[in-house]
Amino acid sequence: MAATFRIRTLGVQAGLQRERVEARLMLLFRRPLEAVRPVAEGNGALLKKGLDLDSAVRYRDALLRCGCASVIEEESVLPAARATLAEYAALLQAQLQALDPGRRWQFIAADSELFGVPGPASPYPLELVVPLERMYQEWLAASTGASDDLLRYTAGMVLMGNTPGMVEEAARHLLPIVRNSAERGQAMLAAARGYSPLLFRPLCEGLEIGLAYQRGSVVHRVAQAHLDAWDMSEEAAFEAAFANLRARSSLPLQASPQGVFGGLWDDGYDSSRMLLPELFSGLVTYGRPVVMVPTRGLLMVCSDKNDIALDAMLKAAIDAMREEKMVTPRMLRLVDGRWQHFVPPAHSRRLNSLAKYAESNDYRLQKELLKARTTASGEDLYIATYMVGKTGPEQRRTSACTWTRGVPSLLPKTDLLCFADPASNAPSITVAWEVALPVIGALLQRTDDCPPRYLVDGFPNPLQLAQLAESAAAARREAQEAAAAKARALAQESAPTVVLEPPRPAWYALRTVLGRWSSDAKSAHAR
């Protein structure tokens, strides 16, 4: 009978700060604070089970490094020859949870499958459906001594997408996907060290092309480790993925009465069809094609010259983003074979608001992960907040962040940059990012984060601050002039209307005088 072990928590070690321990546990488990707080509290609850001794020791040591005490207890399992499929599923699930603690697993007996739902910080944020029958038979055939090793090996292969039958024809199951760059950035921040980076290619600002592996209900985002396991080059993988997408995109796009074209594929890869411009190049006979892919399952196309279609497309995108996970709220126009951001003047205000909402949410999630990482490591680094407010005569939504003297910081990319010196009586200086960049660009160090962050450890010198202050003053004058011009225009629109009588001819004045003389004469005669 093979022995297995379980872990019980005992709480934070004496003398350590609970907040720092909780932050380290967030990184270890890749879970939010509310999920790891019970572990830090430590009430003797069972935390892990079904571990071999080596894994249990490593797990205990990892908790210890985080500042959380735990104990190892021995348990037993059924011999492999006598275990049922359900019991095998439970053993495999324990190994999977040890490798990816954030994922939740469920055994589906009717289909002989394990179904895994990713946690908020799982390194591969996709659902996994794992067929068990073939793996179960191989495990039964293994010797008792080798069965535990086979379980650990199988668990690792499951999370890497290499379960039996998946590798042989990998190229047939690859598909390209369009994703927000921030999604990959969050996944990599939350991932444990050692996880392979996800494959991607830039598409346009904020968007990128990735690869998905789909076989039945099993879906994985492809990482470099997958290609290494399949002995496949990146170029071959993308080529196969595009060929597969074209093969399943034979249905034509359908037109709406407003002039918006959409697909009827309903396979979750509608947004990926924007990578196949041949599908809609002939649809737009006037102007250039414009697409919106607000969610993974929606692609809309119209002409950049059709205002009615653009309006209808934007309204449909807003409705879709309320119901499904967002890809991008932007409009994209095809110019010389490349997608570029497109902002029609009539929809500028609304598109700007949607973009700021999406960026604010991406930076908020990123800040939580960065803060947990810096707290756990003890690094003295401030994660600046991405702030959004309304500015200018039009009250347009504008993003801003603060750069404070003496505070090493990670700054988000914003519209405005505010320079603050707590030790000075001078007011802070706020300028547009593009205006400040030529002056202080050498002080910014771009990091690998998505969305972009910049590391700053110094502060502008007096000459640079004077240049920034001059630019800020010029911007204020322009804003005041614009506000005054707008006020004058509003005043003219709201001023009362004065109706002027048409000019009277010269004979009218003579007639009036004669009439008055005649009247006076008549009155005198009457007297």
C-alpha positions, 0 to 999 in steps of 0.5 A, a space after each residue: 500500500 503506497 503511502 501519501 501525505 497531507 498538509 495542515 496549516 498552523 498559521 503565521 510564524 511568530 514575529 512576522 507581519 501578517 500582511 507580508 505573509 498574506 502577500 507571499 501566499 497570494 503569489 504562492 497560490 496565485 489567488 486573491 487575498 480573501 482566498 489565502 487569508 484562511 491559510 494565514 489564519 491557520 486553524 489546523 485545517 486540511 490544506 492539501 492531501 494525496 501528496 507523496 513525501 517529497 512533494 509534501 516536504 517541498 510544499 511545507 518548505 514553500 509555506 515556511 518560506 512564506 512565513 506560514 507554519 504547517 505539518 505533514 500527516 501520513 495517509 494511505 491510498 488504495 493499491 493501484 490494482 484495486 482503485 476505481 476510475 473515480 479513485 484514480 481521478 481523485 489521486 490525479 486531482 490532488 497532483 493537479 492541485 499541487 501544481 496549479 493551486 488556483 484551479 478548481 477540478 470536478 470529476 464528471 463520472 458520466 464522461 470519465 473526465 476531469 473538468 478544470 476551471 481556472 482561478 483568477 490567477 491561473 497561469 493558463 486562464 482556460 478551461 481544461 477537459 481531461 479524458 481519463 480512461 486511457 491514462 487510467 488504464 496505463 496507470 493500472 498497468 504500472 507497477 505499484 512502485 511506479 504508479 506515484 511517479 506516473 501520477 506526477 508525470 501525468 499531472 504535469 502533462 495535463 497542465 501542459 496540454 500533453 495528455 495521451 492523444 493530443 500530441 500526435 496531430 497537434 497541427 490539426 488542432 491549432 487556431 489563431 486567437 486575438 487577445 488584449 495584450 493585458 490578458 497575457 501580462 496579467 497571466 505572466 505576473 500571476 504565474 509561478 516561476 518556471 512557467 513557459 511564456 505564452 506565444 504571441 505576435 503583435 497585431 496593433 496597439 493593445 492587441 496581439 495574436 496568440 495560438 489556441 489548441 482545441 481538441 473537442 472540449 479541451 482548450 489550451 493557450 499555447 506556450 513555448 513549452 508546447 512547441 518544444 514538446 511537439 518539436 514544432 517551430 513557431 512559424 509552422 505553428 502559426 501557419 497551421 493555425 491560419 490554415 485551420 481557421 480558413 478551412 472552417 470559415 467558408 460561410 459568408 458574412 451576412 449584412 444587416 439593414 444598417 450596412 454592418 456585416 457579421 459572421 454566423 460561425 458561432 464557434 468562439 473564434 469570430 474575432 479571429 476572422 479579422 485576421 482573414 481580410 479576404 473574407 470581407 475585402 469585397 464587401 466594402 465597395 466604398 471607403 475602407 473596411 472597419 471592424 470591431 471585435 468587442 468579444 471573442 465571439 463577435 466580429 462586425 465589419 462596415 465601411 468607414 464612410 457609412 455613418 449609420 453603420 458605424 453607429 449601429 456597430 458601436 451600439 451592438 458592441 457596447 451591448 455585447 461587452 456587457 454580456 461577455 468578456 471584452 477583447 477591445 472596445 476600439 474600432 480598427 481600420 484596414 490601411 495598407 494591409 495593417 489594422 490601425 485604430 480608427 476614431 470617427 469624429 461623431 463617435 470620438 467621445 464615446 470611444 474615448 470613454 470606452 477605451 479609458 474604462 478598459 485601460 483603467 480595469 486592466 491597470 487595476 488588476 495589474 496593480 493588485 498583482 504587482 503590489 502582491 509581488 513587491 510586498 512579498 519580496 520586500 521591495 520598496 517600490 510604489 505602484 502608481 495608480 491609473 487615474 481617470 477624470 474629465 478635463 477641458 471644455 468638452 469634459 473629455 475623459 483623460 488618464 493621469 498618474 503622479 511622479 513623486 520626488 524621492 519615491 521609486 515608482 512604476 508609472 502607467 502610460 497615461 495622457 497626463 503626467 503630474 510631477 509632485 515634490 512634497 518638500 517644495 512649496 511650488 505647485 505640482 506640474 501637470 503636462 501631457 505625456 507626449 510633451 513631457 517625454 522629450 524632456 524626461 524620456 531618459 529617466 523612464 525605464 520601460 518594463 516588460 509589463 502589459 499594459 505598459 509600465 515605466 520604472 522611475 527612480 530619480 526626478 527631473 532636475 531644475 532645468 527640466 522642471 522649468 521646461 515642464 512648467 513652461 509647457 504646462 503654462 502654455 497648455 493652460 493658456 490654450 485651454 483658457 482660450 478654448 473655454 472662452 471661445 466656447 463660452 462666446 459661442 454659447 452666448 451667441 447661441 442663447 442671446 435673444 433674437 432682435 427683429 429689425 424692421 426693413 429700411 423705409 424709403 425716403 418718400 415715407 419720411 416726407 409723407 409722415 411730415 406732410 401728414 403731421 402738418 395736415 393734422 396740425 392745420 386741421 386742428 387749428 382750423 377747427 379751433 
